[in-house]
Amino acid sequence: MKTPVRVAVTGAAGQIAYSLLFRIAAGDMLGRDQPVILQLLEIPPAMDALKGVAMELEDCAFPLLAGMTLSDKAEEAFRDADFALLVGARPRGPGMERKDLLEANAQIFSTQGKALNDVASRGIKVLVVGNPANTNALIASRNAPDLDARAFTSMTRLDHNRAIAQLAAKTGAETTDVQRMIVWGNHSATQYPDISQATVKGKAAPDLVPRDWYEKEFIPTVQQRGAAIIKARGASSAASAASSAIDHVRDWVMGTPDGDWVSMGIPSDGSYGIEEGLMYSFPVTCRNGEYSIVQDLSVDEFSRSMMQATETELREERDGVAHLLP
Ligand code: NAX
């Protein structure tokens, strides 16, 4: 048996975690031969609920669950962590403006970035799920100067998976028939789900669907899917978000399949003209625990303007929290 790895999860008593933790402990994220120690972080009022979740995890008698810690202190939860899934965030309350939400979360993620910097494993991989995910990841990373900036990523895999499901449904194909989907930019309504490179059973996707459907139905449906789930379910996406977080980390660690790629929010290196340093979603391939941006894809005028619109929003979010960026 391998040595256990330490996986820190924040917001561990929340909705997403209620699905995520059980999948991690079952081995879906890091493999069926990789024991894990879960290091769970919550805020003090949620510690009782967190104890309940921990009792249920215990009751599953997962063979791979090698230990658990529960804490309301980031320095405890992140100690020696090999992975951190930052799910906990402040939800938008009544009367709260977008900038208030950004500010409240910026405080949380600057504190957590500092704690990761101080106590986490130097080889840590971080996935930020809590919204606004891209900007929260940027803040955490900038507050962790001793860690590799590339260790911080944000989740657009749910958007990527949603886009695959929509295209598969439209073309009467299986999701596994769809390859080379891209989600560019922010995990928000400005994201650009791009099928220009996508294939369905090896055929170019743009040739299989009407342009009108792509621009007027597909893109808005993927962009607004989170809101549609809230309307239908009365609560935001939880199990699907957890499943996508599992996909994100698994592919980062174990690699992407030959001939395909995934979308991840990562620090821009200036590829495709996107401002360096912004936490922007790109198409990436993963090998040996490292991701690289897929290069030299053709970008037409429509795509360029969509990619820039979401970049502009990310710049504005970053500028709004500039005082918390060292
Ligand atoms: P919940 O409100 O059910 O759970 C969040 C949990 O985080 C709560 O238990 C809360 O006590 C805890 N928390 C708050 N501040 C904390 C802190 N400073 N340290 C540790 N824990 C803290 O929300 P849930 O449905 O689980 O969603 C979590 C986050 O994911 C939200 O920000 C949500 O907007 C975001 N999402 C991101 C998605 C993505 O694709 N990137 C999709 C799904 C989801 O909307």
Residues whose N, C-alpha, C, O or C-beta is under 5 A from the ligand:
A	BS01	NAX	T10 G11 A13 G14 Q15 I16 A17 L41 E42 I43 A46 V87 G88 A89 R90 I108 V128 V129 G130 N131 A133 M155 L158 H187 S236 S237 A241
